[in-house]
Amino acid sequence: MAAPHWLWVVFTLVAATAQTFRNATQRSLTDRLGTVGATHIRFLFGLPFGLLSLVVVWRVTGDMPPPSAASLGWTFIGALGQIAATGLMLAAMRERSFVVTTAYTKTEPVQVAIFAVIFLGEHLSTMLTLAVVLATFGVLVLSWPARAASEAFSWRPAALGIASGALFAIAAVAFRGGILALGDVDYVASATETLALSLSVQSVLLSAWLLWREPDTLRRVLAAWRPSLPAGFFGAFASEMWFLAFAIQAAAPVRTLGLVEILIAGLVSRRLFAQTPSLRDIAGMVLVVIGIGLLFNG
């Protein structure tokens, strides 16, 4: 079943919105489970929903191709990249200047474009390249904390933040590679199968690591299954939407449009609109809007 080309926009906007709610539900469990435990719930409690989606799609479409060696390889790389990226982001947050370094992770769309060219042979037009750069720079302007100017610059947190963004970019490109490697099949089936595979890998690997290094954390995660289920649902749902978008469109435009998450999060939290926005806030939002507008003209 072929999808209308514009449908990736809908999937991406829904994914960014669901991801905002997933982050909110995860954040509420951080004090109880710790950062690693709260991170693991997106995989462990998202897995049942991912497997359920797989069964439903298989029954409805009747089209569920067996995974090839290439699709398994790409998906495994994506799953590992996402775990490693999260780990580096948490490491950056332990630095004194973590508020600054998290802004560096917003360079992901630019790095997605670079890695997509290298690994998938995808090329962006000049207009799309400009859209990626402008929207990314706009989000950097919005997310860079005002008090950063008073902090001493440190290469370590900056490197951790950029490396985290790079691994998130590699994960996005690898997941698209895994979807495409399943061949010319129903795009919903290929996206859902890739999601179920990645959640399985991530759940097994992180559970094994916690069992080895932090068994108490794993016990607390399992005991907190009831409040963790919403985070798992929103995590799996957001990932399903991202993967459906990847099945239709190249990774760079998808992740660039996904930057609207910062605007959605601002609306939800009211932080962007609780007071008169500064000139920098306005400039950042204008750049994001211009960049996203160029996506649809490129």
Secondary structure, DSSP 8 states (H G I E B T S, - for coil): ----TTHHHHHHHHHHHHHHHHHHHHHTTHHHHHHHHHHHHHHHTTHHHHHHHHHHHHHHH-------HHHHHHHHHHHHHHHHHHHHHHHHHTSTTHHHHHHHGGGHHHHHHHHIIIII-----HHHHHHHHHHHHHHHHHHS-GGGGGS---HHHHHHHHHHHHHHHHHHHHHHHHHHTT-SS-HHHHHHHHHHHHHHHHHHHHHHHHHHH-HHHHHHHHHTHHHHHHHHHHHHHHHHHHHHHHHHS-HHHHHHHGGGHHHHHHHHH-TTTSS---HHHHHHHHHHHHHHHHHTT-
